[in-house]
Amino acid sequence: MIKLLLYFLSILSILLILFNNPSSSSVNNFSSQNKFLTFSSSQVYIQKIIFFCVILFIIFNVLCAVYT
């Protein structure tokens, strides 16, 4: 059961990271750091979900290592 959750979290994390693509104008323009460091509210929300998924992935990996 834990391995199934690990697979789901890993796929979800990969998809969310790929979905969280910053706009190309801010990536190409490194001289204006104000644009580069500001995130829209949707990006912040997705980044929080990614962080939560990664933390859960680490916790489930530790649980899987302990109980097998």
C-alpha positions in Angstrom: 0.0 0.0 0.0 2.8 2.4 0.8 4.6 1.6 -2.5 1.4 2.5 -4.3 1.3 5.9 -2.5 5.0 6.4 -3.4 4.3 5.8 -7.1 1.3 8.1 -7.0 3.2 10.9 -5.2 6.2 10.6 -7.5 4.0 10.9 -10.7 2.0 13.7 -9.2 5.2 15.6 -8.2 6.7 15.2 -11.7 3.5 16.4 -13.3 3.2 19.4 -11.0 6.8 20.3 -11.6 6.3 20.1 -15.3 3.1 22.1 -15.1 4.8 24.8 -13.0 6.6 26.4 -16.0 7.4 30.0 -15.4 6.6 32.4 -18.2 9.3 32.6 -20.9 9.7 36.4 -20.6 10.8 36.2 -17.0 13.3 33.4 -17.7 14.8 35.1 -20.8 15.2 38.4 -19.1 17.7 37.8 -16.3 18.6 41.5 -16.0 15.3 42.4 -14.4 15.3 40.4 -11.2 12.1 41.9 -10.0 10.2 40.0 -12.7 12.3 36.9 -12.2 11.7 36.7 -8.5 8.0 37.5 -8.5 5.5 34.7 -8.8 1.8 34.8 -9.6 -0.6 33.5 -7.0 -1.2 30.3 -9.0 2.5 29.5 -9.2 2.8 30.0 -5.4 -0.1 27.6 -4.9 1.4 25.0 -7.2 4.8 25.3 -5.5 3.1 24.7 -2.1 1.5 21.6 -3.4 4.8 20.4 -4.9 6.5 21.0 -1.5 3.8 19.1 0.3 4.0 16.2 -2.2 7.8 16.0 -1.8 7.6 16.0 2.0 5.0 13.2 1.8 7.2 11.3 -0.6 10.1 11.5 1.8 8.0 10.4 4.8 6.5 7.5 2.9 10.0 6.4 1.8 11.2 6.4 5.4 8.1 4.4 6.4 8.7 1.9 3.5 12.3 1.5 4.5 11.5 1.0 8.2 8.7 -1.6 7.7 10.3 -3.7 5.0 
